[in-house]
Amino acid sequence: MHISHRILGAAAALSLLGTAACTTDPVTGEKRMSKAGIGAGLGAGAGALLGTIVGGRRSRTEAIVGAGIGAIAGTAIGAYMDKQERELRQKTAGTDVEVIRQGDELMLNMPSGITFATNSYEIAPPFRKTLDDVAATLANYNQTYIDVYGHTDSTGNDAINLPLSQNRAQSVANYLTTRGVVRARIGTQGFGSSQPVASNATPEGRQQNRRVEIKIVPVTTQG
């Protein structure tokens, strides 16, 4: 399954926005990007990232409904994602995992320095505890689609980077499944080096670009 090329580069645009157009959660004190800020700062290209999921909503929804998982009513979506966000922030506190709020969607940014060894797609043992905690929350809040994205830096070529990024995304998806997350909820995509969030000209930038992201999108009655 493949995401439309319309969203390639959108993640990089999101990262450049930084703390602009953010609102502050009055309960957690965490800053989050507002929907208005996303639209004004990113334009149509990055806007396509919001709500887009691997394989498309129709086929994914059919699979989720077949697994006995229902949708969230429109008025309850915000509160549902608020609670999930707070729990994920609590469980990833002190790690290098970044929890990003984009409207009613969440993105977990997991740098490869804590997830995988160089050129490997075997999950690093020290990171399994963090993934266990993330999986417990995802399993508890099961009315969401989960997309796992793999990314590399520009070192090497697509023949190496694309399979590596896909295998890393698949490894995380498989691990989440072993920890109770229903497989029908999960899609995976490897982007290789096509979505950098920093310059590949420096070691620090390449380290930021080597990452796995988990996007969490509510299953809604709007379809």
C-alpha positions in Angstrom: 0.0 0.0 0.0 1.3 3.5 -0.9 0.5 7.0 0.1 -0.1 9.5 -2.6 2.9 11.4 -3.8 1.0 14.6 -2.9 2.1 14.4 0.7 5.8 13.8 0.0 7.7 16.6 1.7 4.8 17.5 3.9 6.5 16.3 7.0 9.5 18.4 6.3 7.2 21.5 6.0 5.6 20.7 9.3 9.0 20.6 11.0 9.9 24.1 9.6 6.9 25.7 11.2 8.4 25.2 14.6 6.4 26.7 17.4 4.6 29.2 15.2 0.8 29.3 15.3 0.7 27.1 18.5 -1.8 27.0 21.2 -1.2 25.9 24.8 -3.1 23.1 26.5 -4.4 24.6 29.7 -4.2 21.2 31.5 -0.8 19.8 30.4 0.9 23.1 29.5 2.1 21.5 26.3 2.1 23.6 23.1 0.3 22.3 20.0 -0.2 23.5 16.5 -3.6 24.8 15.7 -5.6 23.8 12.6 -5.6 27.4 11.5 -1.8 27.7 11.9 -1.3 24.5 9.9 -3.4 25.8 7.1 -1.9 29.3 7.0 1.7 28.1 7.4 1.8 25.1 5.1 -0.6 25.5 2.3 -2.3 22.8 0.3 0.7 20.4 0.0 1.3 19.8 3.6 -2.5 20.1 4.3 -2.9 16.9 2.4 -0.9 15.1 5.2 -3.8 15.7 7.6 -6.4 13.0 7.4 -4.5 11.0 4.8 -3.7 7.5 5.7 -1.9 4.6 4.1 -4.2 2.7 1.8 -7.1 5.2 2.0 -9.9 5.5 4.5 -12.4 3.3 2.8 -10.4 0.1 2.8 -8.9 0.8 6.2 -12.3 1.5 7.7 -13.7 -1.7 6.3 -10.9 -3.6 8.0 -11.4 -1.9 11.3 -15.1 -2.4 11.3 -14.5 -6.0 10.5 -12.3 -6.2 13.6 -15.2 -4.9 15.7 -13.9 -1.4 16.3 -16.4 1.5 16.0 -16.1 5.2 15.1 -16.0 8.2 17.3 -18.9 10.7 17.1 -17.8 14.2 16.0 -18.4 16.0 19.3 -16.3 13.4 21.2 -13.2 13.4 18.9 -11.3 16.3 20.6 -11.7 14.9 24.1 -10.8 11.4 23.0 -7.6 12.6 21.3 -6.8 15.0 24.3 -6.8 12.1 26.7 -4.7 9.9 24.4 -2.2 12.8 23.9 -1.8 13.3 27.6 -1.2 9.6 28.3 1.4 9.4 25.5 3.3 12.4 26.7 3.4 11.0 30.2 4.6 7.6 29.0 7.3 9.0 26.7 8.5 11.7 29.1 12.3 11.4 29.5 12.8 9.7 26.2 13.7 11.3 22.9 10.3 10.5 21.5 8.5 13.7 20.4 4.7 13.9 20.6 3.3 16.4 18.1 -0.4 17.4 17.9 -1.8 18.4 14.5 -5.5 19.3 14.9 -7.2 16.1 16.0 -4.2 13.9 14.9 -1.1 12.9 16.8 2.4 12.2 15.4 5.1 10.4 17.4 8.6 11.2 16.1 11.1 8.4 17.1 14.7 9.1 16.1 16.6 6.1 14.9 19.3 6.7 17.5 17.0 5.2 20.1 15.1 2.8 17.9 17.6 1.0 15.5 21.3 0.4 15.0 22.8 1.8 11.8 21.6 -0.1 8.7 19.4 -2.4 10.9 15.7 -2.8 11.2 15.8 -4.8 14.4 14.3 -2.8 17.2 17.0 -1.8 19.8 16.4 -3.7 23.1 16.5 -0.5 25.3 13.7 1.0 23.2 11.3 -1.9 23.7 10.1 -0.6 27.0 9.1 2.7 25.5 7.3 0.9 22.7 5.6 -1.2 25.2 4.2 1.9 26.9 3.2 3.4 23.6 1.5 0.2 22.5 -0.5 0.0 25.8 -1.9 3.4 25.1 -2.7 2.7 21.4 -4.4 -0.6 22.4 -6.5 1.2 25.1 -7.6 4.0 22.7 -8.5 1.7 19.8 -10.7 4.0 17.8 -7.9 5.3 15.7 -6.0 4.4 12.5 -2.2 4.0 13.0 0.3 4.7 10.3 4.0 3.8 10.8 6.4 5.7 8.6 10.0 4.9 8.1 12.6 7.5 7.0 16.3 7.5 6.2 19.0 10.1 5.5 20.4 10.6 2.0 23.4 8.4 2.5 23.3 5.6 0.0 20.7 5.2 -2.7 17.0 4.3 -3.0 17.9 0.7 -3.6 19.1 0.6 0.0 17.1 3.3 1.7 13.6 2.5 0.6 13.7 -1.2 1.7 15.4 -0.2 5.0 12.8 2.5 5.8 9.9 0.1 4.9 11.5 -2.7 7.0 11.9 -0.4 10.0 8.2 0.7 9.7 7.2 -2.9 9.5 9.3 -3.9 12.5 7.6 -1.3 14.6 4.1 -2.3 13.3 4.8 -5.9 14.0 6.0 -5.1 17.6 2.9 -3.1 18.3 0.8 -6.0 17.1 2.5 -8.4 19.5 1.6 -5.9 22.3 -2.1 -6.0 21.7 -2.7 -3.4 18.9 -5.1 -4.8 16.4 -3.3 -5.3 13.1 -6.2 -4.1 11.0 -5.6 -0.6 12.5 -2.0 -0.4 11.2 -0.6 0.8 7.9 3.1 1.1 7.0 5.1 3.1 4.5 8.8 3.6 3.8 9.8 6.9 2.4 13.5 6.4 2.1 15.3 9.8 2.1 12.4 11.7 0.4 11.1 13.5 3.4 14.0 15.1 5.3 13.2 17.3 8.3 16.8 18.7 8.4 19.8 19.2 6.2 21.6 16.1 5.1 24.8 18.1 4.8 25.6 17.7 8.5 25.8 14.6 10.8 23.3 16.2 13.1 20.8 16.8 10.3 21.2 13.2 9.0 20.6 11.9 12.5 17.3 13.8 12.6 16.3 12.5 9.2 16.8 8.9 10.3 13.5 8.3 12.2 10.3 6.4 12.5 7.0 8.2 12.9 3.7 6.9 14.2 0.7 8.9 13.1 -2.6 8.4 15.0 -5.8 9.5 13.2 -9.3 9.1 14.8 -11.8 6.9 13.2 -14.8 9.2 12.9 -18.4 8.9 11.9 -17.7 11.4 9.1 -15.7 8.6 7.3 
